[in-house]
Structures are given as structure tokens and as C-alpha cells.
Amino acid sequence: MQIIETPDAGESFETRFRLKTAKGDYLRLLSRGFVVCRDGDGRAIRLVGIHIGTETPESIVRKLAVAHDRMRFALEAARDGIRDWTPATGEVYFSSRYIAMCGYTPDEFPQRVESWIERVHPDDLNATVQKQFEFIESPELGDMFECIYRFRTASGDYKWILGRGKATRRDKNGKAERIVGLHTDITKLRHTQESLAHLINHDTLTGLYSRFHFDEQLAAVTAQNSIPPVSSTATWTA
């Protein structure tokens, strides 16, 4: 397929062909899909798509085609990276968007779990990795997880990342066999939150802590030590 060899052919495809069945006859199929990852030379190394039997009622074919397009457009619009991980074998797939989000090329970011672990900020590493491995081992935690951590970019600085995942399959002991997740850059949102927190807790003229900050600290100490609350306002008569 030309779409595999060169990005000039586009990022989506549709083709019809016949596939030999176990009985020896042929089934006519419509194949629709799109490229989710290319290597450094532009060659497609992962495609996602669906096969639809052309004998399938036209109404069902249309619904499947619409659902397929919605999935593709949603991924493109969200601009999230995709990670598909099989913990037992260590096999992992990072989408081209996942890799490019932090400025890497496919050659700089090999398809192995260590590529992710090595770039998590040291202060976030233990909690982030531990949370994901606990999720793998513990079905009582549910089939969805999310975590926020800092991730090193190709330029050496860090971006704030929201990682979300779902265990799509667990074995008979409840251990996750496959986890598919999204990698979202929330750096701008995080900086906005930090700026708002600074404005709330500091006086805009002096830069010193604000009355709100001291009231919050007083409330925290009071709650921690079970001290009856007192007013921070004093009155007197001259």
C-alpha cells in the first residue's frame, strides 16, 4: 500500500478486496483505516482500521464508517498521545503524537517501557510508577487510572502530563494483561493554576502573603490540633 511507504499518500485509506475463508471461498471486504505512527523516514509502522463485509446491510456499513471516522477525528482533535502496553511481555507502543508531543523523533524514543520511565521527573518517579504497577496487580482498584507527573522533553525541560489508562483485559488472577492510555500535555493549565494560587495567597502590591493565606493557615492548624476556632480580628477602644 502506498500509504505505508510515503506520507504524501495521506493519512487515511479505503480499499476493497477479497479474503479467502477457512472453507476456501472468498469474502468481499471493505477496509478503512488511518496511520497513527510513522518512523523517522516517514514509513507507516502502525495503522488502525476496520474490515467490513460488503454483504453487510448498507445501514450497518454506514454506522461503522461513521464510528470509525469519529474515532479518528477525536484523536486528531484532542492531540493526545496513545500508549498501548502489555506488561507481561514488556511490549509497548507509543503513537507518533505521543513521541512528538515532547519534541522527540521515533529514533530518539524507542518503543520500550524504559523510554517512558527514564523521562519521568525524579521527584515524581516513585509515586507514578508505583501507582501504575499497583493498578496492574490490583483489580480492586478498578479498570481506570490517572496520574499527573512531569516528563522530560527533548530540550531538557519538563512538561506536566496527565496520564490516563484503562485495563482492557485482565487474566484469571485479576492482573492487567493490556493497558491502553492517553498522554495529555497540561503544562499551560498547570501554570495557570499556579498563577491563580499565587494571586490568591499574595498581596499584588507588596508580594507578601495575603490575609486569605494566613486565614487558611490558621484554619489548617486549628483543625489539625482540634483548637476551638478564634477570630483573627481584634477590636479595642482608644
ZIWOGI-V283992 format. One record per residue. NEAR is the number of other ideal C-beta (glycine too) atoms within 8 Angstrom. Layout:
<<NEAR> <NEAR>>
This chain:
<<6> <6> <13> <7> <8> <8> <8> <4> <8> <7> <6> <10> <13> <6> <7> <7> <7> <7> <8> <7> <8> <3> <4> <5> <6> <7> <10> <10> <12> <12> <13> <11> <11> <10> <12> <11> <13> <10> <9> <6> <4> <7> <9> <10> <7> <9> <11> <6> <10> <8> <8> <12> <9> <9> <5> <8> <5> <6> <6> <8> <12> <8> <8> <10> <10> <8> <8> <12> <8> <8> <8> <10> <8> <8> <11> <7> <6> <8> <6> <9> <12> <15> <16> <9> <12> <10> <10> <6> <5> <8> <6> <12> <11> <13> <12> <9> <12> <11> <15> <9> <11> <11> <7> <10> <8> <12> <7> <7> <10> <6> <7> <7> <8> <7> <11> <10> <9> <6> <8> <14> <10> <5> <5> <10> <10> <6> <9> <12> <10> <8> <10> <11> <8> <9> <13> <11> <8> <8> <8> <4> <7> <6> <6> <8> <10> <8> <10> <8> <12> <11> <12> <10> <11> <7> <5> <5> <6> <8> <11> <13> <12> <10> <13> <10> <14> <9> <13> <6> <7> <9> <7> <3> <4> <8> <11> <11> <10> <10> <14> <10> <11> <11> <13> <11> <9> <10> <8> <7> <8> <9> <8> <8> <8> <8> <8> <8> <8> <8> <8> <9> <10> <11> <8> <4> <4> <4> <5> <6> <7> <10> <5> <8> <11> <10> <9> <9> <8> <9> <9> <8> <9> <12> <7> <6> <6> <5> <7> <4> <6> <6> <5> <6> <4> <4> <4> <4> <3> <2>>
